[in-house]
Amino acid sequence: AQKITQTQPGMFVQEKEAVTLDCTYDTSDQSYGLFWYKQPSSGEMIFLIYQGSYDEQNATEGRYSLNFQKARKSANLVISASQLGDSAMYFCAIHPRRGGSQGNLIFGKGTKLSVKP
Amino acid sequence: DTAVSQTPKYLVTQMGNDKSIKCEQNLGHDTMYWYKQDSKKFLKIMFSYNNKELIINETVPNRFSPKSPDKAHLNLHINSLELGDSAVYFCASSPGTIFSEQYFGPGTRLTVT
């Protein structure tokens, strides 16, 4: 069975500083995808970044980067130059191989990030 | 244009009632999903539906039934609502290709009194 662990229920960061949100996963699949989603207080789920298990380079999308360490089964999200609008819940999710689980995402419990001015 | 839309956004109803939540996507995606987010913000898959194949999560009570009239719509019907059904329900869609990201609707907050 697949599992996502996010050990930080809440975090604070000063505006303009970088922050790392932790995510570890457990899967027996060799091929999988890792995702991060943001959920602001308004409630919508916003896709941020994706990392495939066979990708050799860490994914980056603007101020978001994913620190992927396959041997440690970790996929930490790094947000550079935090902005007030980054305050939200952040969810890490794993997408097991299609044949095994029909493609649904398995989410962690989330980390609530608060950016201080 | 809203990619994935859900109606209604809020739904308040009494125990024992039957209700439906509608979902539509205009992205041309092959796969659609229903997720439930509980009061602790934990998101869990309920169903996925790909090209007329419905994958039922065994932990979902059979009071919940998804219905897909066509590829762009996946509605969720709930019979005999219970207090524990109160949650936010998200519809999502994806192209169906392996490891593609899922696009979420705005969510429907269901409150059962």
Chai-1 contact restraints between the chains, C-beta under 6 A:
chainA,res_idxA,chainB,res_idxB,connection_type,confidence,min_distance_angstrom,max_distance_angstrom,comment,restraint_id
A,G33,B,F99,contact,1.0,0.0,6.0,A-B,restraint_1
A,G43,B,G107,contact,1.0,0.0,6.0,A-B,restraint_2
A,E44,B,P106,contact,1.0,0.0,6.0,A-B,restraint_3
A,M45,B,F104,contact,1.0,0.0,6.0,A-B,restraint_4
A,F47,B,E101,contact,1.0,0.0,6.0,A-B,restraint_5
A,Y50,B,E101,contact,1.0,0.0,6.0,A-B,restraint_6
A,G52,B,F99,contact,1.0,0.0,6.0,A-B,restraint_7
A,M89,B,K41,contact,1.0,0.0,6.0,A-B,restraint_8
A,H95,B,F99,contact,1.0,0.0,6.0,A-B,restraint_9
A,R98,B,I98,contact,1.0,0.0,6.0,A-B,restraint_10
A,Q102,B,S48,contact,1.0,0.0,6.0,A-B,restraint_11
A,Q102,B,I55,contact,1.0,0.0,6.0,A-B,restraint_12
A,N104,B,I45,contact,1.0,0.0,6.0,A-B,restraint_13
A,N104,B,S48,contact,1.0,0.0,6.0,A-B,restraint_14
A,F107,B,L43,contact,1.0,0.0,6.0,A-B,restraint_15
A,K109,B,F42,contact,1.0,0.0,6.0,A-B,restraint_16
A,G110,B,K41,contact,1.0,0.0,6.0,A-B,restraint_17
